[in-house]
């Protein structure tokens, strides 16, 4: 009986850990999307200010090709 209870507890712990991991992955993906959105908005602002594509790419971490496509 004690062994069965321990097995059930381990299974519950494993399920909880899986849910927590899945939630952490979702949160990381959401943060990544937010970070990209901020970088794109910042790049647009810098381009409007007249900064060259290479400088905008350097400051935002976006590729020059991607920044060029925003013009």
PDB file of N, H, CA, C and O in Angstrom:
ATOM      1  N   UNK A   1       0.824  -1.196   0.000  1.00  0.00           N
ATOM      2  CA  UNK A   1       0.000   0.000   0.000  1.00  0.00           C
ATOM      3  C   UNK A   1       0.868   1.260   0.000  1.00  0.00           C
ATOM      4  O   UNK A   1       0.595   2.194  -0.753  1.00  0.00           O
ATOM      5  N   UNK A   2       1.880   1.295   0.812  1.00  0.00           N
ATOM      6  H   UNK A   2       2.102   0.536   1.424  1.00  0.00           H
ATOM      7  CA  UNK A   2       2.760   2.454   0.886  1.00  0.00           C
ATOM      8  C   UNK A   2       3.462   2.685  -0.445  1.00  0.00           C
ATOM      9  O   UNK A   2       3.622   3.828  -0.874  1.00  0.00           O
ATOM     10  N   UNK A   3       3.880   1.615  -1.095  1.00  0.00           N
ATOM     11  H   UNK A   3       3.750   0.687  -0.746  1.00  0.00           H
ATOM     12  CA  UNK A   3       4.552   1.719  -2.388  1.00  0.00           C
ATOM     13  C   UNK A   3       3.611   2.301  -3.441  1.00  0.00           C
ATOM     14  O   UNK A   3       4.018   3.133  -4.250  1.00  0.00           O
ATOM     15  N   UNK A   4       2.348   1.860  -3.427  1.00  0.00           N
ATOM     16  H   UNK A   4       2.017   1.183  -2.769  1.00  0.00           H
ATOM     17  CA  UNK A   4       1.366   2.389  -4.380  1.00  0.00           C
ATOM     18  C   UNK A   4       1.154   3.886  -4.177  1.00  0.00           C
ATOM     19  O   UNK A   4       1.060   4.641  -5.144  1.00  0.00           O
ATOM     20  N   UNK A   5       1.079   4.313  -2.916  1.00  0.00           N
ATOM     21  H   UNK A   5       1.156   3.700  -2.130  1.00  0.00           H
ATOM     22  CA  UNK A   5       0.897   5.729  -2.620  1.00  0.00           C
ATOM     23  C   UNK A   5       2.100   6.535  -3.097  1.00  0.00           C
ATOM     24  O   UNK A   5       1.951   7.637  -3.626  1.00  0.00           O
ATOM     25  N   UNK A   6       3.274   5.984  -2.909  1.00  0.00           N
ATOM     26  H   UNK A   6       3.395   5.089  -2.480  1.00  0.00           H
ATOM     27  CA  UNK A   6       4.488   6.671  -3.349  1.00  0.00           C
ATOM     28  C   UNK A   6       4.518   6.794  -4.869  1.00  0.00           C
ATOM     29  O   UNK A   6       4.904   7.831  -5.409  1.00  0.00           O
ATOM     30  N   UNK A   7       4.110   5.737  -5.549  1.00  0.00           N
ATOM     31  H   UNK A   7       3.797   4.895  -5.111  1.00  0.00           H
ATOM     32  CA  UNK A   7       4.068   5.760  -7.017  1.00  0.00           C
ATOM     33  C   UNK A   7       3.066   6.806  -7.494  1.00  0.00           C
ATOM     34  O   UNK A   7       3.356   7.567  -8.417  1.00  0.00           O
ATOM     35  N   UNK A   8       1.889   6.848  -6.869  1.00  0.00           N
ATOM     36  H   UNK A   8       1.653   6.230  -6.119  1.00  0.00           H
ATOM     37  CA  UNK A   8       0.878   7.840  -7.244  1.00  0.00           C
ATOM     38  C   UNK A   8       1.385   9.256  -7.001  1.00  0.00           C
ATOM     39  O   UNK A   8       1.153  10.151  -7.814  1.00  0.00           O
ATOM     40  N   UNK A   9       2.072   9.456  -5.890  1.00  0.00           N
ATOM     41  H   UNK A   9       2.260   8.729  -5.229  1.00  0.00           H
ATOM     42  CA  UNK A   9       2.619  10.776  -5.588  1.00  0.00           C
ATOM     43  C   UNK A   9       3.666  11.176  -6.623  1.00  0.00           C
ATOM     44  O   UNK A   9       3.708  12.328  -7.054  1.00  0.00           O
ATOM     45  N   UNK A  10       4.501  10.237  -7.018  1.00  0.00           N
ATOM     46  H   UNK A  10       4.467   9.301  -6.668  1.00  0.00           H
ATOM     47  CA  UNK A  10       5.516  10.521  -8.033  1.00  0.00           C
ATOM     48  C   UNK A  10       4.868  10.851  -9.371  1.00  0.00           C
ATOM     49  O   UNK A  10       5.336  11.735 -10.088  1.00  0.00           O
ATOM     50  N   UNK A  11       3.794  10.144  -9.711  1.00  0.00           N
ATOM     51  H   UNK A  11       3.413   9.425  -9.128  1.00  0.00           H
ATOM     52  CA  UNK A  11       3.082  10.422 -10.959  1.00  0.00           C
ATOM     53  C   UNK A  11       2.460  11.822 -10.924  1.00  0.00           C
ATOM     54  O   UNK A  11       2.508  12.552 -11.913  1.00  0.00           O
ATOM     55  N   UNK A  12       1.877  12.190  -9.776  1.00  0.00           N
ATOM     56  H   UNK A  12       1.839  11.597  -8.972  1.00  0.00           H
ATOM     57  CA  UNK A  12       1.300  13.539  -9.640  1.00  0.00           C
ATOM     58  C   UNK A  12       2.391  14.598  -9.754  1.00  0.00           C
ATOM     59  O   UNK A  12       2.209  15.628 -10.404  1.00  0.00           O
ATOM     60  N   UNK A  13       3.522  14.331  -9.116  1.00  0.00           N
ATOM     61  H   UNK A  13       3.670  13.494  -8.589  1.00  0.00           H
ATOM     62  CA  UNK A  13       4.644  15.272  -9.197  1.00  0.00           C
ATOM     63  C   UNK A  13       5.131  15.414 -10.635  1.00  0.00           C
ATOM     64  O   UNK A  13       5.438  16.517 -11.088  1.00  0.00           O
ATOM     65  N   UNK A  14       5.200  14.301 -11.344  1.00  0.00           N
ATOM     66  H   UNK A  14       4.950  13.405 -10.976  1.00  0.00           H
ATOM     67  CA  UNK A  14       5.655  14.332 -12.738  1.00  0.00           C
ATOM     68  C   UNK A  14       4.682  15.141 -13.596  1.00  0.00           C
ATOM     69  O   UNK A  14       5.109  15.922 -14.446  1.00  0.00           O
ATOM     70  N   UNK A  15       3.393  14.960 -13.382  1.00  0.00           N
ATOM     71  H   UNK A  15       3.046  14.325 -12.691  1.00  0.00           H
ATOM     72  CA  UNK A  15       2.382  15.718 -14.134  1.00  0.00           C
ATOM     73  C   UNK A  15       2.478  17.211 -13.815  1.00  0.00           C
ATOM     74  O   UNK A  15       2.395  18.048 -14.713  1.00  0.00           O
ATOM     75  N   UNK A  16       2.653  17.539 -12.534  1.00  0.00           N
ATOM     76  H   UNK A  16       2.720  16.859 -11.804  1.00  0.00           H
ATOM     77  CA  UNK A  16       2.780  18.937 -12.127  1.00  0.00           C
ATOM     78  C   UNK A  16       4.011  19.566 -12.767  1.00  0.00           C
ATOM     79  O   UNK A  16       3.955  20.690 -13.264  1.00  0.00           O
ATOM     80  N   UNK A  17       5.120  18.838 -12.753  1.00  0.00           N
ATOM     81  H   UNK A  17       5.166  17.924 -12.349  1.00  0.00           H
ATOM     82  CA  UNK A  17       6.352  19.354 -13.343  1.00  0.00           C
ATOM     83  C   UNK A  17       6.191  19.552 -14.847  1.00  0.00           C
ATOM     84  O   UNK A  17       6.710  20.519 -15.406  1.00  0.00           O
ATOM     85  N   UNK A  18       5.473  18.641 -15.504  1.00  0.00           N
ATOM     86  H   UNK A  18       5.052  17.856 -15.050  1.00  0.00           H
ATOM     87  CA  UNK A  18       5.233  18.774 -16.942  1.00  0.00           C
ATOM     88  C   UNK A  18       4.394  20.024 -17.223  1.00  0.00           C
ATOM     89  O   UNK A  18       4.686  20.771 -18.156  1.00  0.00           O
ATOM     90  N   UNK A  19       3.353  20.250 -16.418  1.00  0.00           N
ATOM     91  H   UNK A  19       3.116  19.643 -15.659  1.00  0.00           H
ATOM     92  CA  UNK A  19       2.514  21.450 -16.594  1.00  0.00           C
ATOM     93  C   UNK A  19       3.336  22.716 -16.377  1.00  0.00           C
ATOM     94  O   UNK A  19       3.217  23.679 -17.135  1.00  0.00           O
ATOM     95  N   UNK A  20       4.167  22.710 -15.341  1.00  0.00           N
ATOM     96  H   UNK A  20       4.263  21.928 -14.725  1.00  0.00           H
ATOM     97  CA  UNK A  20       5.011  23.877 -15.058  1.00  0.00           C
ATOM     98  C   UNK A  20       5.995  24.129 -16.193  1.00  0.00           C
ATOM     99  O   UNK A  20       6.235  25.276 -16.571  1.00  0.00           O
ATOM    100  N   UNK A  21       6.564  23.053 -16.734  1.00  0.00           N
ATOM    101  H   UNK A  21       6.369  22.122 -16.427  1.00  0.00           H
ATOM    102  CA  UNK A  21       7.504  23.196 -17.850  1.00  0.00           C
ATOM    103  C   UNK A  21       6.799  23.765 -19.070  1.00  0.00           C
ATOM    104  O   UNK A  21       7.309  24.677 -19.720  1.00  0.00           O
ATOM    105  N   UNK A  22       5.617  23.223 -19.382  1.00  0.00           N
ATOM    106  H   UNK A  22       5.202  22.482 -18.855  1.00  0.00           H
ATOM    107  CA  UNK A  22       4.852  23.708 -20.532  1.00  0.00           C
ATOM    108  C   UNK A  22       4.485  25.182 -20.371  1.00  0.00           C
ATOM    109  O   UNK A  22       4.539  25.950 -21.332  1.00  0.00           O
ATOM    110  N   UNK A  23       4.114  25.570 -19.156  1.00  0.00           N
ATOM    111  H   UNK A  23       4.070  24.946 -18.376  1.00  0.00           H
ATOM    112  CA  UNK A  23       3.777  26.968 -18.893  1.00  0.00           C
ATOM    113  C   UNK A  23       5.008  27.860 -19.052  1.00  0.00           C
ATOM    114  O   UNK A  23       4.914  28.956 -19.603  1.00  0.00           O
ATOM    115  N   UNK A  24       6.145  27.398 -18.579  1.00  0.00           N
ATOM    116  H   UNK A  24       6.221  26.507 -18.131  1.00  0.00           H
ATOM    117  CA  UNK A  24       7.384  28.179 -18.708  1.00  0.00           C
ATOM    118  C   UNK A  24       7.758  28.352 -20.178  1.00  0.00           C
ATOM    119  O   UNK A  24       8.223  29.419 -20.579  1.00  0.00           O
ATOM    120  N   UNK A  25       7.558  27.314 -20.975  1.00  0.00           N
ATOM    121  H   UNK A  25       7.180  26.448 -20.649  1.00  0.00           H
ATOM    122  CA  UNK A  25       7.847  27.393 -22.412  1.00  0.00           C
ATOM    123  C   UNK A  25       6.934  28.423 -23.070  1.00  0.00           C
ATOM    124  O   UNK A  25       7.390  29.239 -23.871  1.00  0.00           O
ATOM    125  N   UNK A  26       5.647  28.384 -22.735  1.00  0.00           N
ATOM    126  H   UNK A  26       5.276  27.721 -22.085  1.00  0.00           H
ATOM    127  CA  UNK A  26       4.694  29.357 -23.297  1.00  0.00           C
ATOM    128  C   UNK A  26       5.076  30.779 -22.905  1.00  0.00           C
ATOM    129  O   UNK A  26       5.042  31.687 -23.736  1.00  0.00           O
ATOM    130  N   UNK A  27       5.436  30.970 -21.649  1.00  0.00           N
ATOM    131  H   UNK A  27       5.463  30.232 -20.974  1.00  0.00           H
ATOM    132  CA  UNK A  27       5.823  32.308 -21.189  1.00  0.00           C
ATOM    133  C   UNK A  27       7.070  32.797 -21.918  1.00  0.00           C
ATOM    134  O   UNK A  27       7.160  33.967 -22.289  1.00  0.00           O
ATOM    135  N   UNK A  28       8.032  31.896 -22.122  1.00  0.00           N
ATOM    136  H   UNK A  28       7.959  30.946 -21.820  1.00  0.00           H
ATOM    137  CA  UNK A  28       9.260  32.278 -22.823  1.00  0.00           C
ATOM    138  C   UNK A  28       8.949  32.667 -24.262  1.00  0.00           C
ATOM    139  O   UNK A  28       9.513  33.631 -24.778  1.00  0.00           O
ATOM    140  N   UNK A  29       8.052  31.922 -24.918  1.00  0.00           N
ATOM    141  H   UNK A  29       7.594  31.139 -24.499  1.00  0.00           H
ATOM    142  CA  UNK A  29       7.670  32.251 -26.291  1.00  0.00           C
ATOM    143  C   UNK A  29       6.963  33.604 -26.354  1.00  0.00           C
ATOM    144  O   UNK A  29       7.204  34.391 -27.269  1.00  0.00           O
ATOM    145  N   UNK A  30       6.090  33.873 -25.378  1.00  0.00           N
ATOM    146  H   UNK A  30       5.895  33.233 -24.634  1.00  0.00           H
ATOM    147  CA  UNK A  30       5.396  35.164 -25.344  1.00  0.00           C
ATOM    148  C   UNK A  30       6.388  36.305 -25.150  1.00  0.00           C
ATOM    149  O   UNK A  30       6.278  37.343 -25.801  1.00  0.00           O
ATOM    150  N   UNK A  31       7.353  36.116 -24.257  1.00  0.00           N
ATOM    151  H   UNK A  31       7.442  35.272 -23.728  1.00  0.00           H
ATOM    152  CA  UNK A  31       8.366  37.149 -24.034  1.00  0.00           C
ATOM    153  C   UNK A  31       9.208  37.374 -25.278  1.00  0.00           C
ATOM    154  O   UNK A  31       9.573  38.506 -25.596  1.00  0.00           O
ATOM    155  N   UNK A  32       9.514  36.296 -25.977  1.00  0.00           N
ATOM    156  H   UNK A  32       9.218  35.377 -25.719  1.00  0.00           H
ATOM    157  CA  UNK A  32      10.302  36.408 -27.201  1.00  0.00           C
ATOM    158  C   UNK A  32       9.537  37.215 -28.252  1.00  0.00           C
ATOM    159  O   UNK A  32      10.117  38.050 -28.946  1.00  0.00           O
ATOM    160  N   UNK A  33       8.241  36.961 -28.363  1.00  0.00           N
ATOM    161  H   UNK A  33       7.770  36.283 -27.800  1.00  0.00           H
ATOM    162  CA  UNK A  33       7.420  37.712 -29.317  1.00  0.00           C
ATOM    163  C   UNK A  33       7.338  39.181 -28.927  1.00  0.00           C
ATOM    164  O   UNK A  33       7.400  40.061 -29.785  1.00  0.00           O
ATOM    165  N   UNK A  34       7.199  39.444 -27.627  1.00  0.00           N
ATOM    166  H   UNK A  34       7.149  38.729 -26.929  1.00  0.00           H
ATOM    167  CA  UNK A  34       7.147  40.828 -27.157  1.00  0.00           C
ATOM    168  C   UNK A  34       8.470  41.538 -27.435  1.00  0.00           C
ATOM    169  O   UNK A  34       8.487  42.703 -27.834  1.00  0.00           O
ATOM    170  N   UNK A  35       9.565  40.835 -27.223  1.00  0.00           N
ATOM    171  H   UNK A  35       9.552  39.890 -26.899  1.00  0.00           H
ATOM    172  CA  UNK A  35      10.890  41.417 -27.467  1.00  0.00           C
ATOM    173  C   UNK A  35      11.048  41.764 -28.947  1.00  0.00           C
ATOM    174  O   UNK A  35      11.573  42.824 -29.287  1.00  0.00           O
ATOM    175  N   UNK A  36      10.596  40.873 -29.820  1.00  0.00           N
ATOM    176  H   UNK A  36      10.170  40.012 -29.544  1.00  0.00           H
ATOM    177  CA  UNK A  36      10.695  41.136 -31.253  1.00  0.00           C
ATOM    178  C   UNK A  36       9.822  42.329 -31.650  1.00  0.00           C
ATOM    179  O   UNK A  36      10.237  43.166 -32.452  1.00  0.00           O
ATOM    180  N   UNK A  37       8.626  42.404 -31.094  1.00  0.00           N
ATOM    181  H   UNK A  37       8.289  41.724 -30.442  1.00  0.00           H
ATOM    182  CA  UNK A  37       7.739  43.530 -31.384  1.00  0.00           C
ATOM    183  C   UNK A  37       8.378  44.847 -30.961  1.00  0.00           C
ATOM    184  O   UNK A  37       8.322  45.836 -31.692  1.00  0.00           O
ATOM    185  N   UNK A  38       8.984  44.854 -29.779  1.00  0.00           N
ATOM    186  H   UNK A  38       9.030  44.051 -29.185  1.00  0.00           H
ATOM    187  CA  UNK A  38       9.667  46.066 -29.314  1.00  0.00           C
ATOM    188  C   UNK A  38      10.823  46.437 -30.236  1.00  0.00           C
ATOM    189  O   UNK A  38      11.016  47.610 -30.556  1.00  0.00           O
ATOM    190  N   UNK A  39      11.590  45.437 -30.662  1.00  0.00           N
ATOM    191  H   UNK A  39      11.434  44.485 -30.402  1.00  0.00           H
ATOM    192  CA  UNK A  39      12.718  45.704 -31.564  1.00  0.00           C
ATOM    193  C   UNK A  39      12.224  46.279 -32.887  1.00  0.00           C
ATOM    194  O   UNK A  39      12.828  47.208 -33.423  1.00  0.00           O
ATOM    195  N   UNK A  40      11.133  45.733 -33.416  1.00  0.00           N
ATOM    196  H   UNK A  40      10.643  44.978 -32.980  1.00  0.00           H
ATOM    197  CA  UNK A  40      10.584  46.235 -34.677  1.00  0.00           C
ATOM    198  C   UNK A  40      10.083  47.671 -34.532  1.00  0.00           C
ATOM    199  O   UNK A  40      10.325  48.512 -35.397  1.00  0.00           O
ATOM    200  N   UNK A  41       9.388  47.938 -33.441  1.00  0.00           N
ATOM    201  H   UNK A  41       9.191  47.255 -32.738  1.00  0.00           H
ATOM    202  CA  UNK A  41       8.897  49.307 -33.215  1.00  0.00           C
ATOM    203  C   UNK A  41      10.054  50.285 -33.064  1.00  0.00           C
ATOM    204  O   UNK A  41      10.011  51.393 -33.599  1.00  0.00           O
ATOM    205  N   UNK A  42      11.083  49.876 -32.337  1.00  0.00           N
ATOM    206  H   UNK A  42      11.118  48.976 -31.903  1.00  0.00           H
ATOM    207  CA  UNK A  42      12.252  50.730 -32.153  1.00  0.00           C
ATOM    208  C   UNK A  42      12.943  50.963 -33.494  1.00  0.00           C
ATOM    209  O   UNK A  42      13.376  52.077 -33.787  1.00  0.00           O
ATOM    210  N   UNK A  43      13.047  49.915 -34.306  1.00  0.00           N
ATOM    211  H   UNK A  43      12.696  49.009 -34.068  1.00  0.00           H
ATOM    212  CA  UNK A  43      13.681  50.043 -35.622  1.00  0.00           C
ATOM    213  C   UNK A  43      12.910  51.037 -36.491  1.00  0.00           C
ATOM    214  O   UNK A  43      13.516  51.868 -37.167  1.00  0.00           O
ATOM    215  N   UNK A  44      11.589  50.959 -36.477  1.00  0.00           N
ATOM    216  H   UNK A  44      11.096  50.284 -35.927  1.00  0.00           H
ATOM    217  CA  UNK A  44      10.777  51.902 -37.258  1.00  0.00           C
ATOM    218  C   UNK A  44      11.045  53.338 -36.808  1.00  0.00           C
ATOM    219  O   UNK A  44      11.181  54.246 -37.628  1.00  0.00           O
ATOM    220  N   UNK A  45      11.117  53.523 -35.497  1.00  0.00           N
ATOM    221  H   UNK A  45      11.007  52.785 -34.831  1.00  0.00           H
ATOM    222  CA  UNK A  45      11.380  54.862 -34.957  1.00  0.00           C
ATOM    223  C   UNK A  45      12.743  55.370 -35.412  1.00  0.00           C
ATOM    224  O   UNK A  45      12.872  56.518 -35.837  1.00  0.00           O
ATOM    225  N   UNK A  46      13.760  54.515 -35.322  1.00  0.00           N
ATOM    226  H   UNK A  46      13.655  53.583 -34.976  1.00  0.00           H
ATOM    227  CA  UNK A  46      15.107  54.921 -35.722  1.00  0.00           C
ATOM    228  C   UNK A  46      15.171  55.238 -37.213  1.00  0.00           C
ATOM    229  O   UNK A  46      15.844  56.185 -37.619  1.00  0.00           O
ATOM    230  N   UNK A  47      14.470  54.446 -38.030  1.00  0.00           N
ATOM    231  H   UNK A  47      13.924  53.676 -37.700  1.00  0.00           H
ATOM    232  CA  UNK A  47      14.447  54.719 -39.468  1.00  0.00           C
ATOM    233  C   UNK A  47      13.775  56.061 -39.750  1.00  0.00           C
ATOM    234  O   UNK A  47      14.233  56.825 -40.600  1.00  0.00           O
ATOM    235  N   UNK A  48      12.688  56.344 -39.033  1.00  0.00           N
ATOM    236  H   UNK A  48      12.315  55.724 -38.342  1.00  0.00           H
ATOM    237  CA  UNK A  48      12.001  57.630 -39.216  1.00  0.00           C
ATOM    238  C   UNK A  48      12.903  58.791 -38.828  1.00  0.00           C
ATOM    239  O   UNK A  48      12.783  59.889 -39.372  1.00  0.00           O
ATOM    240  N   UNK A  49      13.810  58.544 -37.878  1.00  0.00           N
ATOM    241  H   UNK A  49      13.907  57.652 -37.436  1.00  0.00           H
ATOM    242  CA  UNK A  49      14.746  59.585 -37.444  1.00  0.00           C
ATOM    243  C   UNK A  49      15.881  59.760 -38.446  1.00  0.00           C
ATOM    244  O   UNK A  49      16.697  60.672 -38.310  1.00  0.00           O
ATOM    245  N   UNK A  50      15.935  58.885 -39.457  1.00  0.00           N
ATOM    246  H   UNK A  50      15.272  58.145 -39.567  1.00  0.00           H
ATOM    247  CA  UNK A  50      16.930  59.020 -40.505  1.00  0.00           C
ATOM    248  C   UNK A  50      18.217  58.241 -40.288  1.00  0.00           C
ATOM    249  O   UNK A  50      19.187  58.446 -41.017  1.00  0.00           O
ATOM    250  N   UNK A  51      18.247  57.359 -39.309  1.00  0.00           N
ATOM    251  H   UNK A  51      17.459  57.192 -38.717  1.00  0.00           H
ATOM    252  CA  UNK A  51      19.457  56.561 -39.104  1.00  0.00           C
ATOM    253  C   UNK A  51      19.632  55.580 -40.254  1.00  0.00           C
ATOM    254  O   UNK A  51      18.647  55.094 -40.809  1.00  0.00           O
ATOM    255  N   UNK A  52      20.879  55.284 -40.618  1.00  0.00           N
ATOM    256  H   UNK A  52      21.679  55.680 -40.167  1.00  0.00           H
ATOM    257  CA  UNK A  52      21.122  54.321 -41.690  1.00  0.00           C
ATOM    258  C   UNK A  52      20.716  52.901 -41.271  1.00  0.00           C
ATOM    259  O   UNK A  52      20.688  52.561 -40.088  1.00  0.00           O
ATOM    260  N   UNK A  53      20.407  52.100 -42.272  1.00  0.00           N
ATOM    261  H   UNK A  53      20.430  52.376 -43.233  1.00  0.00           H
ATOM    262  CA  UNK A  53      19.954  50.730 -42.044  1.00  0.00           C
ATOM    263  C   UNK A  53      20.943  49.952 -41.178  1.00  0.00           C
ATOM    264  O   UNK A  53      20.538  49.260 -40.244  1.00  0.00           O
ATOM    265  N   UNK A  54      22.230  50.062 -41.481  1.00  0.00           N
ATOM    266  H   UNK A  54      22.559  50.624 -42.239  1.00  0.00           H
ATOM    267  CA  UNK A  54      23.238  49.304 -40.727  1.00  0.00           C
ATOM    268  C   UNK A  54      23.222  49.682 -39.246  1.00  0.00           C
ATOM    269  O   UNK A  54      23.353  48.816 -38.381  1.00  0.00           O
ATOM    270  N   UNK A  55      23.065  50.958 -38.959  1.00  0.00           N
ATOM    271  H   UNK A  55      22.959  51.661 -39.662  1.00  0.00           H
ATOM    272  CA  UNK A  55      23.037  51.417 -37.563  1.00  0.00           C
ATOM    273  C   UNK A  55      21.776  50.928 -36.853  1.00  0.00           C
ATOM    274  O   UNK A  55      21.831  50.519 -35.694  1.00  0.00           O
ATOM    275  N   UNK A  56      20.651  50.971 -37.544  1.00  0.00           N
ATOM    276  H   UNK A  56      20.606  51.303 -38.486  1.00  0.00           H
ATOM    277  CA  UNK A  56      19.395  50.489 -36.966  1.00  0.00           C
ATOM    278  C   UNK A  56      19.506  48.993 -36.672  1.00  0.00           C
ATOM    279  O   UNK A  56      19.085  48.524 -35.615  1.00  0.00           O
ATOM    280  N   UNK A  57      20.075  48.258 -37.613  1.00  0.00           N
ATOM    281  H   UNK A  57      20.418  48.639 -38.472  1.00  0.00           H
ATOM    282  CA  UNK A  57      20.249  46.819 -37.414  1.00  0.00           C
ATOM    283  C   UNK A  57      21.141  46.554 -36.206  1.00  0.00           C
ATOM    284  O   UNK A  57      20.850  45.679 -35.391  1.00  0.00           O
ATOM    285  N   UNK A  58      22.213  47.304 -36.097  1.00  0.00           N
ATOM    286  H   UNK A  58      22.450  48.016 -36.759  1.00  0.00           H
ATOM    287  CA  UNK A  58      23.148  47.106 -34.988  1.00  0.00           C
ATOM    288  C   UNK A  58      22.467  47.398 -33.648  1.00  0.00           C
ATOM    289  O   UNK A  58      22.642  46.651 -32.685  1.00  0.00           O
ATOM    290  N   UNK A  59      21.709  48.460 -33.588  1.00  0.00           N
ATOM    291  H   UNK A  59      21.567  49.067 -34.370  1.00  0.00           H
ATOM    292  CA  UNK A  59      21.093  48.870 -32.328  1.00  0.00           C
ATOM    293  C   UNK A  59      19.915  47.995 -31.911  1.00  0.00           C
ATOM    294  O   UNK A  59      19.616  47.884 -30.722  1.00  0.00           O
ATOM    295  N   UNK A  60      19.251  47.379 -32.873  1.00  0.00           N
ATOM    296  H   UNK A  60      19.494  47.469 -33.839  1.00  0.00           H
ATOM    297  CA  UNK A  60      18.060  46.582 -32.550  1.00  0.00           C
ATOM    298  C   UNK A  60      18.322  45.086 -32.535  1.00  0.00           C
ATOM    299  O   UNK A  60      17.522  44.321 -31.997  1.00  0.00           O
ATOM    300  N   UNK A  61      19.434  44.661 -33.121  1.00  0.00           N
ATOM    301  H   UNK A  61      20.084  45.283 -33.558  1.00  0.00           H
ATOM    302  CA  UNK A  61      19.703  43.229 -33.199  1.00  0.00           C
ATOM    303  C   UNK A  61      18.989  42.549 -34.354  1.00  0.00           C
ATOM    304  O   UNK A  61      19.051  41.328 -34.496  1.00  0.00           O
ATOM    305  N   UNK A  62      18.312  43.335 -35.178  1.00  0.00           N
ATOM    306  H   UNK A  62      18.262  44.327 -35.063  1.00  0.00           H
ATOM    307  CA  UNK A  62      17.645  42.783 -36.360  1.00  0.00           C
ATOM    308  C   UNK A  62      18.649  42.716 -37.503  1.00  0.00           C
ATOM    309  O   UNK A  62      19.656  43.423 -37.495  1.00  0.00           O
ATOM    310  N   UNK A  63      18.373  41.873 -38.475  1.00  0.00           N
ATOM    311  H   UNK A  63      17.555  41.299 -38.481  1.00  0.00           H
ATOM    312  CA  UNK A  63      19.266  41.792 -39.626  1.00  0.00           C
ATOM    313  C   UNK A  63      19.077  43.028 -40.506  1.00  0.00           C
ATOM    314  O   UNK A  63      18.007  43.636 -40.528  1.00  0.00           O
ATOM    315  N   UNK A  64      20.143  43.385 -41.231  1.00  0.00           N
ATOM    316  H   UNK A  64      21.012  42.891 -41.212  1.00  0.00           H
ATOM    317  CA  UNK A  64      20.042  44.537 -42.136  1.00  0.00           C
ATOM    318  C   UNK A  64      18.962  44.294 -43.179  1.00  0.00           C
ATOM    319  O   UNK A  64      18.231  45.213 -43.552  1.00  0.00           O
ATOM    320  N   UNK A  65      18.864  43.063 -43.647  1.00  0.00           N
ATOM    321  H   UNK A  65      19.458  42.317 -43.344  1.00  0.00           H
ATOM    322  CA  UNK A  65      17.851  42.722 -44.654  1.00  0.00           C
ATOM    323  C   UNK A  65      16.444  42.988 -44.111  1.00  0.00           C
ATOM    324  O   UNK A  65      15.588  43.535 -44.807  1.00  0.00           O
ATOM    325  N   UNK A  66      16.229  42.596 -42.877  1.00  0.00           N
ATOM    326  H   UNK A  66      16.924  42.152 -42.312  1.00  0.00           H
ATOM    327  CA  UNK A  66      14.909  42.805 -42.270  1.00  0.00           C
ATOM    328  C   UNK A  66      14.620  44.298 -42.098  1.00  0.00           C
ATOM    329  O   UNK A  66      13.505  44.754 -42.351  1.00  0.00           O
ATOM    330  N   UNK A  67      15.626  45.046 -41.670  1.00  0.00           N
ATOM    331  H   UNK A  67      16.532  44.675 -41.465  1.00  0.00           H
ATOM    332  CA  UNK A  67      15.455  46.491 -41.494  1.00  0.00           C
ATOM    333  C   UNK A  67      15.203  47.151 -42.845  1.00  0.00           C
ATOM    334  O   UNK A  67      14.351  48.032 -42.963  1.00  0.00           O
ATOM    335  N   UNK A  68      15.951  46.719 -43.870  1.00  0.00           N
ATOM    336  H   UNK A  68      16.643  46.004 -43.775  1.00  0.00           H
ATOM    337  CA  UNK A  68      15.758  47.271 -45.216  1.00  0.00           C
ATOM    338  C   UNK A  68      14.326  47.049 -45.684  1.00  0.00           C
ATOM    339  O   UNK A  68      13.736  47.915 -46.331  1.00  0.00           O
ATOM    340  N   UNK A  69      13.775  45.899 -45.357  1.00  0.00           N
ATOM    341  H   UNK A  69      14.254  45.196 -44.831  1.00  0.00           H
ATOM    342  CA  UNK A  69      12.404  45.576 -45.753  1.00  0.00           C
ATOM    343  C   UNK A  69      11.354  46.437 -45.059  1.00  0.00           C
ATOM    344  O   UNK A  69      10.198  46.476 -45.480  1.00  0.00           O
ATOM    345  N   UNK A  70      11.757  47.118 -44.006  1.00  0.00           N
ATOM    346  H   UNK A  70      12.696  47.085 -43.664  1.00  0.00           H
ATOM    347  CA  UNK A  70      10.824  47.971 -43.263  1.00  0.00           C
ATOM    348  C   UNK A  70      10.730  49.371 -43.852  1.00  0.00           C
ATOM    349  O   UNK A  70       9.829  50.133 -43.502  1.00  0.00           O
ATOM    350  N   UNK A  71      11.656  49.716 -44.746  1.00  0.00           N
ATOM    351  H   UNK A  71      12.388  49.098 -45.031  1.00  0.00           H
ATOM    352  CA  UNK A  71      11.677  51.078 -45.299  1.00  0.00           C
ATOM    353  C   UNK A  71      10.526  51.305 -46.244  1.00  0.00           C
ATOM    354  O   UNK A  71      10.390  52.395 -46.800  1.00  0.00           O
TER     355      UNK A  71
END
